[in-house]
Amino acid sequence: MISILLATYNWPQALKLCLESLATQTDQDFEIIIADDGSTNETKQLIEKIKLSHPISITHLWQEDQGFRKTKILNQAIAAAHGNYLIFLDGDCIVQPDYVARHRALAQKGYLVTGSRVLLDQSLTKQLLNWPNWDYQRFTSKLLQYRLSGCINKYWPLQIKIGTGFWRNYQKFVWRRIKGCNMACWKVDAEAIHGFDEDMTGWGHEDADFVFRLQRHHIKRKSGSWSTEVFHLFHKIHDQSHAAENARKVRAMIQAKAM
């Protein structure tokens, strides 16, 4: 079974679209665990309403808002997961109908998967947030138009899906293309490295740290590009005051390993 660990914070309109897209999956053998880093009651009310009709089991985990503590709530979600395979997703991302199926096809013992995203601009994001419900067919009917007008930054990875193969494998750790909003690993591997580093507070690089420690634990990294793309809604840049310190910690680990 797969567990989707869905991180969110105070954007219920985006979370609604994300959960609606998860309801349309061709592969429905999964659960959703919402890792809520201190959202207000509006988010809780939305989740309770959606749970009434959603085809997938939804668990809502919440912690008090004491600043950006995504690592802590994600570790709670890892512990609560019933699935043996974990997909990490953010609540500001919308998924394609074959998202779970594609991740399942790429899942392999001894590997983690880092997926990619399609960036949506501010105007398209505003349009989607005003839709009464997520509609994949409606969205994809204008995909080329969106690309030509610059509303999205990718087109062909949404049109051409490629299966697994040796070419997906990274030979060493690289920082590039690690997106915490779309990655996956086996629960036993996440537990073996004790999950995310909870000392990394504030936005930035907690995902790179997680991937680096998995690879140091002899887990190989596989690319999920051209298969698992998510639609990332536009939003203002997060507070990056902790990013430099978090990056320094990851670089220090990399250098220590190289010595």
Phi and psi in degrees as GROMACS dihedral restraints (atoms count N, CA, C in turn):
[ dihedral_restraints ]
;  ai    aj    ak    al  type     phi  dphi    fc
    3     4     5     6     1  -104.3    20    10
    4     5     6     7     1   140.6    20    10
    6     7     8     9     1  -115.6    20    10
    7     8     9    10     1   124.0    20    10
    9    10    11    12     1   -94.3    20    10
   10    11    12    13     1   119.1    20    10
   12    13    14    15     1   -98.5    20    10
   13    14    15    16     1   106.3    20    10
   15    16    17    18     1  -105.5    20    10
   16    17    18    19     1   105.0    20    10
   18    19    20    21     1   -82.5    20    10
   19    20    21    22     1   136.1    20    10
   21    22    23    24     1  -147.3    20    10
   22    23    24    25     1   156.6    20    10
   24    25    26    27     1  -158.9    20    10
   25    26    27    28     1   107.6    20    10
   27    28    29    30     1    51.8    20    10
   28    29    30    31     1    42.2    20    10
   30    31    32    33     1  -141.8    20    10
   31    32    33    34     1    70.4    20    10
   33    34    35    36     1   -62.6    20    10
   34    35    36    37     1   -30.3    20    10
   36    37    38    39     1   -63.7    20    10
   37    38    39    40     1   -41.9    20    10
   39    40    41    42     1   -69.9    20    10
   40    41    42    43     1   -42.3    20    10
   42    43    44    45     1   -59.5    20    10
   43    44    45    46     1   -37.1    20    10
   45    46    47    48     1   -58.8    20    10
   46    47    48    49     1   -47.7    20    10
   48    49    50    51     1   -63.1    20    10
   49    50    51    52     1   -40.9    20    10
   51    52    53    54     1   -60.9    20    10
   52    53    54    55     1   -48.7    20    10
   54    55    56    57     1   -66.0    20    10
   55    56    57    58     1   -36.0    20    10
   57    58    59    60     1   -66.0    20    10
   58    59    60    61     1   -36.8    20    10
   60    61    62    63     1   -68.9    20    10
   61    62    63    64     1   -33.2    20    10
   63    64    65    66     1   -70.7    20    10
   64    65    66    67     1   -23.6    20    10
   66    67    68    69     1   -72.3    20    10
   67    68    69    70     1   -17.4    20    10
   69    70    71    72     1   -98.7    20    10
   70    71    72    73     1    12.6    20    10
   72    73    74    75     1   -65.3    20    10
   73    74    75    76     1   139.8    20    10
   75    76    77    78     1   -69.8    20    10
   76    77    78    79     1   -29.4    20    10
   78    79    80    81     1  -108.0    20    10
   79    80    81    82     1   112.0    20    10
   81    82    83    84     1  -110.1    20    10
   82    83    84    85     1    20.2    20    10
   84    85    86    87     1   -90.2    20    10
   85    86    87    88     1    69.8    20    10
   87    88    89    90     1  -156.7    20    10
   88    89    90    91     1   168.7    20    10
   90    91    92    93     1  -123.5    20    10
   91    92    93    94     1   160.6    20    10
   93    94    95    96     1  -117.4    20    10
   94    95    96    97     1   126.2    20    10
   96    97    98    99     1  -118.2    20    10
   97    98    99   100     1   113.1    20    10
   99   100   101   102     1   -85.6    20    10
  100   101   102   103     1   119.6    20    10
  102   103   104   105     1   -98.7    20    10
  103   104   105   106     1    97.9    20    10
  105   106   107   108     1  -100.9    20    10
  106   107   108   109     1   114.6    20    10
  108   109   110   111     1   -88.3    20    10
  109   110   111   112     1    44.1    20    10
  111   112   113   114     1    99.9    20    10
  112   113   114   115     1    28.6    20    10
  114   115   116   117     1   -64.7    20    10
  115   116   117   118     1   161.1    20    10
  117   118   119   120     1   -76.8    20    10
  118   119   120   121     1   179.2    20    10
  120   121   122   123     1   -64.1    20    10
  121   122   123   124     1   -20.9    20    10
  123   124   125   126     1   -60.4    20    10
  124   125   126   127     1   -40.0    20    10
  126   127   128   129     1   -68.0    20    10
  127   128   129   130     1   -42.9    20    10
  129   130   131   132     1   -59.4    20    10
  130   131   132   133     1   -43.9    20    10
  132   133   134   135     1   -63.9    20    10
  133   134   135   136     1   -40.2    20    10
  135   136   137   138     1   -60.5    20    10
  136   137   138   139     1   -47.1    20    10
  138   139   140   141     1   -62.3    20    10
  139   140   141   142     1   -44.4    20    10
  141   142   143   144     1   -61.4    20    10
  142   143   144   145     1   -37.5    20    10
  144   145   146   147     1   -68.4    20    10
  145   146   147   148     1   -45.0    20    10
  147   148   149   150     1   -66.4    20    10
  148   149   150   151     1   -35.6    20    10
  150   151   152   153     1   -58.5    20    10
  151   152   153   154     1   -27.3    20    10
  153   154   155   156     1   -64.4    20    10
  154   155   156   157     1   -29.8    20    10
  156   157   158   159     1  -124.3    20    10
  157   158   159   160     1    -3.8    20    10
  159   160   161   162     1   -71.2    20    10
  160   161   162   163     1   135.7    20    10
  162   163   164   165     1   -73.9    20    10
  163   164   165   166     1   -11.7    20    10
  165   166   167   168     1  -110.4    20    10
  166   167   168   169     1   142.7    20    10
  168   169   170   171     1   -63.6    20    10
  169   170   171   172     1   130.4    20    10
  171   172   173   174     1  -122.2    20    10
  172   173   174   175     1   127.6    20    10
  174   175   176   177     1  -114.9    20    10
  175   176   177   178     1   132.8    20    10
  177   178   179   180     1  -109.5    20    10
  178   179   180   181     1   113.0    20    10
  180   181   182   183     1  -103.4    20    10
  181   182   183   184     1   134.3    20    10
  183   184   185   186     1  -133.8    20    10
  184   185   186   187     1   143.5    20    10
  186   187   188   189     1  -132.1    20    10
  187   188   189   190     1   157.1    20    10
  189   190   191   192     1   -61.6    20    10
  190   191   192   193     1   143.3    20    10
  192   193   194   195     1   -74.7    20    10
  193   194   195   196     1   104.1    20    10
  195   196   197   198     1  -127.2    20    10
  196   197   198   199     1    39.3    20    10
  198   199   200   201     1    93.2    20    10
  199   200   201   202     1  -179.5    20    10
  201   202   203   204     1   -69.0    20    10
  202   203   204   205     1   104.7    20    10
  204   205   206   207     1  -129.6    20    10
  205   206   207   208     1    48.6    20    10
  207   208   209   210     1   -59.3    20    10
  208   209   210   211     1   -37.3    20    10
  210   211   212   213     1   -60.4    20    10
  211   212   213   214     1   -40.6    20    10
  213   214   215   216     1   -67.8    20    10
  214   215   216   217     1   -45.9    20    10
  216   217   218   219     1   -71.9    20    10
  217   218   219   220     1   -30.6    20    10
  219   220   221   222     1   -68.1    20    10
  220   221   222   223     1   -35.9    20    10
  222   223   224   225     1   -65.3    20    10
  223   224   225   226     1   -35.2    20    10
  225   226   227   228     1   -65.1    20    10
  226   227   228   229     1   -38.4    20    10
  228   229   230   231     1   -67.4    20    10
  229   230   231   232     1   -38.9    20    10
  231   232   233   234     1   -59.9    20    10
  232   233   234   235     1   -45.6    20    10
  234   235   236   237     1   -64.0    20    10
  235   236   237   238     1   -34.4    20    10
  237   238   239   240     1   -83.2    20    10
  238   239   240   241     1   -14.0    20    10
  240   241   242   243     1   -64.6    20    10
  241   242   243   244     1   133.3    20    10
  243   244   245   246     1   -88.8    20    10
  244   245   246   247     1   -20.2    20    10
  246   247   248   249     1   -77.7    20    10
  247   248   249   250     1   155.9    20    10
  249   250   251   252     1   -93.2    20    10
  250   251   252   253     1    -4.3    20    10
  252   253   254   255     1  -128.9    20    10
  253   254   255   256     1   132.6    20    10
  255   256   257   258     1  -113.5    20    10
  256   257   258   259     1   130.6    20    10
  258   259   260   261     1  -113.2    20    10
  259   260   261   262     1   124.5    20    10
  261   262   263   264     1   -96.0    20    10
  262   263   264   265     1   126.4    20    10
  264   265   266   267     1  -139.1    20    10
  265   266   267   268     1   148.9    20    10
  267   268   269   270     1  -103.3    20    10
  268   269   270   271     1   150.3    20    10
  270   271   272   273     1   -72.6    20    10
  271   272   273   274     1    -2.6    20    10
  273   274   275   276     1  -102.3    20    10
  274   275   276   277     1    20.1    20    10
  276   277   278   279     1  -121.6    20    10
  277   278   279   280     1   140.5    20    10
  279   280   281   282     1  -109.4    20    10
  280   281   282   283     1   139.5    20    10
  282   283   284   285     1  -109.5    20    10
  283   284   285   286     1   156.3    20    10
  285   286   287   288     1   -78.4    20    10
  286   287   288   289     1   159.2    20    10
  288   289   290   291     1   -60.5    20    10
  289   290   291   292     1   -24.4    20    10
  291   292   293   294     1  -100.7    20    10
  292   293   294   295     1    17.1    20    10
  294   295   296   297     1   -58.1    20    10
  295   296   297   298     1   -52.4    20    10
  297   298   299   300     1   -66.0    20    10
  298   299   300   301     1   -42.6    20    10
  300   301   302   303     1   -60.7    20    10
  301   302   303   304     1   -40.5    20    10
  303   304   305   306     1   -68.5    20    10
  304   305   306   307     1   -41.4    20    10
  306   307   308   309     1   -64.3    20    10
  307   308   309   310     1   -39.1    20    10
  309   310   311   312     1   -63.2    20    10
  310   311   312   313     1   -38.7    20    10
  312   313   314   315     1   -66.6    20    10
  313   314   315   316     1   -29.3    20    10
  315   316   317   318     1   -87.7    20    10
  316   317   318   319     1   -14.9    20    10
  318   319   320   321     1   -62.8    20    10
  319   320   321   322     1   132.5    20    10
  321   322   323   324     1  -151.7    20    10
  322   323   324   325     1   136.5    20    10
  324   325   326   327     1   -58.0    20    10
  325   326   327   328     1   136.2    20    10
  327   328   329   330     1    83.9    20    10
  328   329   330   331     1     8.4    20    10
  330   331   332   333     1  -129.5    20    10
  331   332   333   334     1   153.6    20    10
  333   334   335   336     1  -118.5    20    10
  334   335   336   337     1   158.6    20    10
  336   337   338   339     1  -122.4    20    10
  337   338   339   340     1   131.0    20    10
  339   340   341   342     1  -112.1    20    10
  340   341   342   343     1   113.8    20    10
  342   343   344   345     1   -86.3    20    10
  343   344   345   346     1  -175.5    20    10
  345   346   347   348     1  -127.3    20    10
  346   347   348   349     1   178.5    20    10
  348   349   350   351     1  -137.4    20    10
  349   350   351   352     1   156.9    20    10
  351   352   353   354     1  -108.9    20    10
  352   353   354   355     1   120.9    20    10
  354   355   356   357     1   -82.7    20    10
  355   356   357   358     1   129.9    20    10
  357   358   359   360     1  -101.0    20    10
  358   359   360   361     1   141.3    20    10
  360   361   362   363     1   -80.7    20    10
  361   362   363   364     1   177.5    20    10
  363   364   365   366     1   -64.5    20    10
  364   365   366   367     1   -40.0    20    10
  366   367   368   369     1   -68.6    20    10
  367   368   369   370     1   -42.7    20    10
  369   370   371   372     1   -68.2    20    10
  370   371   372   373     1   -39.3    20    10
  372   373   374   375     1   -58.5    20    10
  373   374   375   376     1   -44.3    20    10
  375   376   377   378     1   -61.6    20    10
  376   377   378   379     1   -40.4    20    10
  378   379   380   381     1   -59.9    20    10
  379   380   381   382     1   -49.5    20    10
  381   382   383   384     1   -64.1    20    10
  382   383   384   385     1   -38.2    20    10
  384   385   386   387     1   -66.7    20    10
  385   386   387   388     1   -18.9    20    10
  387   388   389   390     1   -93.0    20    10
  388   389   390   391     1    -6.8    20    10
  390   391   392   393     1   -67.1    20    10
  391   392   393   394     1   145.1    20    10
  393   394   395   396     1   -65.8    20    10
  394   395   396   397     1   -32.4    20    10
  396   397   398   399     1  -152.2    20    10
  397   398   399   400     1   158.0    20    10
  399   400   401   402     1   -68.1    20    10
  400   401   402   403     1   134.5    20    10
  402   403   404   405     1  -137.0    20    10
  403   404   405   406     1   100.3    20    10
  405   406   407   408     1   -63.9    20    10
  406   407   408   409     1   -41.5    20    10
  408   409   410   411     1   -64.0    20    10
  409   410   411   412     1   -41.5    20    10
  411   412   413   414     1   -62.4    20    10
  412   413   414   415     1   -41.6    20    10
  414   415   416   417     1   -65.4    20    10
  415   416   417   418     1   -49.5    20    10
  417   418   419   420     1   -73.2    20    10
  418   419   420   421     1   -17.1    20    10
  420   421   422   423     1   -65.8    20    10
  421   422   423   424     1   -20.1    20    10
  423   424   425   426     1  -117.0    20    10
  424   425   426   427     1    21.2    20    10
  426   427   428   429     1   -59.7    20    10
  427   428   429   430     1   -47.1    20    10
  429   430   431   432     1   -65.0    20    10
  430   431   432   433     1   -39.1    20    10
  432   433   434   435     1   -62.0    20    10
  433   434   435   436     1   -42.9    20    10
  435   436   437   438     1   -60.6    20    10
  436   437   438   439     1   -40.7    20    10
  438   439   440   441     1   -69.1    20    10
  439   440   441   442     1   -44.9    20    10
  441   442   443   444     1   -66.1    20    10
  442   443   444   445     1   -29.4    20    10
  444   445   446   447     1   -90.0    20    10
  445   446   447   448     1    -1.6    20    10
  447   448   449   450     1    81.9    20    10
  448   449   450   451     1    13.1    20    10
  450   451   452   453     1   -74.0    20    10
  451   452   453   454     1   -25.8    20    10
  453   454   455   456     1  -129.5    20    10
  454   455   456   457     1   156.0    20    10
  456   457   458   459     1  -101.9    20    10
  457   458   459   460     1    -0.2    20    10
  459   460   461   462     1  -142.2    20    10
  460   461   462   463     1   149.2    20    10
  462   463   464   465     1  -131.4    20    10
  463   464   465   466     1   -54.6    20    10
  465   466   467   468     1   -63.3    20    10
  466   467   468   469     1   -36.2    20    10
  468   469   470   471     1   -63.2    20    10
  469   470   471   472     1   -15.3    20    10
  471   472   473   474     1   -88.8    20    10
  472   473   474   475     1   -19.3    20    10
  474   475   476   477     1   -97.8    20    10
  475   476   477   478     1   -30.2    20    10
  477   478   479   480     1  -117.8    20    10
  478   479   480   481     1   118.8    20    10
  480   481   482   483     1  -108.6    20    10
  481   482   483   484     1   130.9    20    10
  483   484   485   486     1  -116.2    20    10
  484   485   486   487     1   138.8    20    10
  486   487   488   489     1   -78.3    20    10
  487   488   489   490     1  -164.8    20    10
  489   490   491   492     1   -79.7    20    10
  490   491   492   493     1   164.8    20    10
  492   493   494   495     1   172.7    20    10
  493   494   495   496     1   164.1    20    10
  495   496   497   498     1   -61.6    20    10
  496   497   498   499     1   -27.0    20    10
  498   499   500   501     1   -65.2    20    10
  499   500   501   502     1   -17.3    20    10
  501   502   503   504     1   -76.1    20    10
  502   503   504   505     1   -17.1    20    10
  504   505   506   507     1   -81.2    20    10
  505   506   507   508     1   132.3    20    10
  507   508   509   510     1   -84.2    20    10
  508   509   510   511     1   138.7    20    10
  510   511   512   513     1   -86.4    20    10
  511   512   513   514     1   -20.7    20    10
  513   514   515   516     1  -153.3    20    10
  514   515   516   517     1   173.9    20    10
  516   517   518   519     1   -71.6    20    10
  517   518   519   520     1   128.9    20    10
  519   520   521   522     1  -132.3    20    10
  520   521   522   523     1   140.8    20    10
  522   523   524   525     1   -70.1    20    10
  523   524   525   526     1   -30.6    20    10
  525   526   527   528     1   -60.2    20    10
  526   527   528   529     1   141.2    20    10
  528   529   530   531     1    67.3    20    10
  529   530   531   532     1    22.4    20    10
  531   532   533   534     1   -90.0    20    10
  532   533   534   535     1   116.4    20    10
  534   535   536   537     1  -125.1    20    10
  535   536   537   538     1   111.0    20    10
  537   538   539   540     1   -64.7    20    10
  538   539   540   541     1   -15.2    20    10
  540   541   542   543     1   -78.9    20    10
  541   542   543   544     1    -4.2    20    10
  543   544   545   546     1  -162.2    20    10
  544   545   546   547     1    86.3    20    10
  546   547   548   549     1  -153.2    20    10
  547   548   549   550     1   166.5    20    10
  549   550   551   552     1  -150.3    20    10
  550   551   552   553     1   150.7    20    10
  552   553   554   555     1  -159.9    20    10
  553   554   555   556     1   169.8    20    10
  555   556   557   558     1   -76.8    20    10
  556   557   558   559     1   141.4    20    10
  558   559   560   561     1   -59.3    20    10
  559   560   561   562     1   -40.5    20    10
  561   562   563   564     1   -62.0    20    10
  562   563   564   565     1   -32.9    20    10
  564   565   566   567     1   -73.3    20    10
  565   566   567   568     1   -40.3    20    10
  567   568   569   570     1   -62.1    20    10
  568   569   570   571     1   -40.7    20    10
  570   571   572   573     1   -68.5    20    10
  571   572   573   574     1   -33.3    20    10
  573   574   575   576     1   -64.9    20    10
  574   575   576   577     1   -28.5    20    10
  576   577   578   579     1  -101.5    20    10
  577   578   579   580     1    11.6    20    10
  579   580   581   582     1    63.1    20    10
  580   581   582   583     1    33.9    20    10
  582   583   584   585     1    66.2    20    10
  583   584   585   586     1  -149.2    20    10
  585   586   587   588     1   -80.2    20    10
  586   587   588   589     1   152.7    20    10
  588   589   590   591     1   -77.9    20    10
  589   590   591   592     1   108.1    20    10
  591   592   593   594     1   -73.3    20    10
  592   593   594   595     1    -8.9    20    10
  594   595   596   597     1   -75.7    20    10
  595   596   597   598     1   -14.7    20    10
  597   598   599   600     1   -87.9    20    10
  598   599   600   601     1    91.8    20    10
  600   601   602   603     1  -103.5    20    10
  601   602   603   604     1   161.6    20    10
  603   604   605   606     1    79.4    20    10
  604   605   606   607     1   157.0    20    10
  606   607   608   609     1   -68.3    20    10
  607   608   609   610     1   139.8    20    10
  609   610   611   612     1   123.6    20    10
  610   611   612   613     1   115.5    20    10
  612   613   614   615     1    74.0    20    10
  613   614   615   616     1     5.9    20    10
  615   616   617   618     1   -63.3    20    10
  616   617   618   619     1   -28.6    20    10
  618   619   620   621     1   -72.4    20    10
  619   620   621   622     1   -40.5    20    10
  621   622   623   624     1   -64.0    20    10
  622   623   624   625     1   -40.4    20    10
  624   625   626   627     1   -60.3    20    10
  625   626   627   628     1   -44.2    20    10
  627   628   629   630     1   -62.0    20    10
  628   629   630   631     1   -46.5    20    10
  630   631   632   633     1   -66.1    20    10
  631   632   633   634     1   -42.3    20    10
  633   634   635   636     1   -60.3    20    10
  634   635   636   637     1   -44.2    20    10
  636   637   638   639     1   -69.3    20    10
  637   638   639   640     1   -32.0    20    10
  639   640   641   642     1   -64.6    20    10
  640   641   642   643     1   -43.8    20    10
  642   643   644   645     1   -68.1    20    10
  643   644   645   646     1   -34.3    20    10
  645   646   647   648     1   -65.5    20    10
  646   647   648   649     1   -25.3    20    10
  648   649   650   651     1   -85.7    20    10
  649   650   651   652     1    15.0    20    10
  651   652   653   654     1    71.5    20    10
  652   653   654   655     1    26.7    20    10
  654   655   656   657     1   -95.6    20    10
  655   656   657   658     1   127.1    20    10
  657   658   659   660     1   -82.8    20    10
  658   659   660   661     1   151.1    20    10
  660   661   662   663     1  -101.5    20    10
  661   662   663   664     1   135.5    20    10
  663   664   665   666     1  -123.6    20    10
  664   665   666   667     1   138.6    20    10
  666   667   668   669     1   -79.0    20    10
  667   668   669   670     1   138.7    20    10
  669   670   671   672     1  -104.8    20    10
  670   671   672   673     1    12.1    20    10
  672   673   674   675     1   -66.0    20    10
  673   674   675   676     1   155.3    20    10
  675   676   677   678     1    59.9    20    10
  676   677   678   679     1    32.6    20    10
  678   679   680   681     1  -158.2    20    10
  679   680   681   682     1   -50.9    20    10
  681   682   683   684     1  -114.3    20    10
  682   683   684   685     1    20.5    20    10
  684   685   686   687     1   -53.3    20    10
  685   686   687   688     1   138.9    20    10
  687   688   689   690     1  -112.8    20    10
  688   689   690   691     1   157.6    20    10
  690   691   692   693     1   -95.4    20    10
  691   692   693   694     1   113.6    20    10
  693   694   695   696     1   -96.5    20    10
  694   695   696   697     1   115.6    20    10
  696   697   698   699     1   -69.1    20    10
  697   698   699   700     1   143.9    20    10
  699   700   701   702     1   -69.3    20    10
  700   701   702   703     1   138.8    20    10
  702   703   704   705     1  -153.9    20    10
  703   704   705   706     1   163.9    20    10
  705   706   707   708     1   -64.3    20    10
  706   707   708   709     1   153.1    20    10
  708   709   710   711     1   -65.5    20    10
  709   710   711   712     1   136.3    20    10
  711   712   713   714     1   -67.1    20    10
  712   713   714   715     1   163.6    20    10
  714   715   716   717     1   -62.4    20    10
  715   716   717   718     1   116.4    20    10
  717   718   719   720     1  -105.1    20    10
  718   719   720   721     1    23.4    20    10
  720   721   722   723     1   -64.9    20    10
  721   722   723   724     1   -23.5    20    10
  723   724   725   726     1   -97.7    20    10
  724   725   726   727     1    -6.5    20    10
  726   727   728   729     1   -61.5    20    10
  727   728   729   730     1   -43.1    20    10
  729   730   731   732     1   -63.5    20    10
  730   731   732   733     1   -42.4    20    10
  732   733   734   735     1   -67.0    20    10
  733   734   735   736     1   -40.9    20    10
  735   736   737   738     1   -63.2    20    10
  736   737   738   739     1   -41.3    20    10
  738   739   740   741     1   -64.0    20    10
  739   740   741   742     1   -38.5    20    10
  741   742   743   744     1   -60.7    20    10
  742   743   744   745     1   -40.1    20    10
  744   745   746   747     1   -62.7    20    10
  745   746   747   748     1   -42.4    20    10
  747   748   749   750     1   -66.6    20    10
  748   749   750   751     1   -44.3    20    10
  750   751   752   753     1   -62.2    20    10
  751   752   753   754     1   -37.1    20    10
  753   754   755   756     1   -63.4    20    10
  754   755   756   757     1   -39.9    20    10
  756   757   758   759     1   -64.9    20    10
  757   758   759   760     1   -42.2    20    10
  759   760   761   762     1   -62.1    20    10
  760   761   762   763     1   -45.0    20    10
  762   763   764   765     1   -65.7    20    10
  763   764   765   766     1   -39.1    20    10
  765   766   767   768     1   -62.4    20    10
  766   767   768   769     1   -38.8    20    10
  768   769   770   771     1   -68.3    20    10
  769   770   771   772     1   -34.9    20    10
  771   772   773   774     1   -72.2    20    10
  772   773   774   775     1   -21.1    20    10
